[in-house]
Amino acid sequence: MRKEVVIPRLGSSDESDQVKILRWLKQSGERVEKGEPLLEVETDKVNVEIEAPEAGRLVEIRAHAGSSASFNAVVGTIEGDD
């Protein structure tokens, strides 16, 4: 089963609704564990690591380092172990 990697709402509502993708800590095709840091993003105020929502293989990266993404945007996909 596939699980989407989504940018969660971070910080307070007065911040920008965009984050900048700083770097992916895993590459497409690599195995990830649920809760493992998967990518790092930058908001107006902080840098935050986004965790893998499921164990499996990272099969798609939709937003690459240097690009921007909105909150709730799908930035990748994990093929789960199920």
ABEGO torsion letter per residue (X at the ends): XBBBBBBBBBEBAABBABBBBABBABBBGBBBBBGBBABBBBBAABBBBBBBABBEBBABBABBBGBBBBBGBBABBBBBAX
